[in-house]
Amino acid sequence: MDTAFGNLTSHPAAFIVVMLYGVGWYVFKPKTFDWHAIATLIVWTMTLFIQRADRRDTLAVHAKLDELLKAGQNARTE
């Protein structure tokens, strides 16, 4: 299942958004930017990595299924 939100979060620009959020946090609220903030940014980044890998896996499976459907003479597409 491919969703618009999944596409956005797996896009490389999502990593830039997280980095900009971290820089903005550090600039505007430096007193609250402690190890909890760093852990939060790491969790968000790891979530993006996982979603990106999941999307790549899904696209690879779909590509393989498409090839199998093209190769099979009696393959149904429904």
C-alpha positions, 0 to 999 in steps of 0.5 A, spaced: 500 500 500 502 506 497 500 512 500 502 520 499 504 520 506 509 514 505 511 517 499 513 524 502 516 521 508 521 516 504 523 522 500 530 525 501 527 532 503 524 529 509 531 528 512 532 536 510 526 537 514 528 534 520 535 537 520 532 544 519 527 542 525 533 540 529 537 547 527 531 551 529 530 548 535 537 549 537 537 556 535 530 558 538 530 554 544 537 552 546 536 551 553 531 545 552 536 542 546 539 537 551 540 529 550 533 528 550 532 533 543 538 529 540 535 522 542 528 525 539 532 527 532 535 520 532 528 517 533 525 521 527 531 520 522 531 512 524 524 512 522 525 516 516 530 510 514 526 505 516 520 508 511 525 509 506 527 502 506 520 499 506 518 503 500 524 501 496 522 493 498 515 495 496 517 498 489 522 492 488 516 487 489 512 490 485 517 490 479 518 483 480 511 481 480 510 486 474 515 482 470 512 475 472 506 477 469 509 479 463 513 473 462 507 468 464 502 467 458 496 465 462 497 470 467 491 474 470 492 481 472 486 482 476 
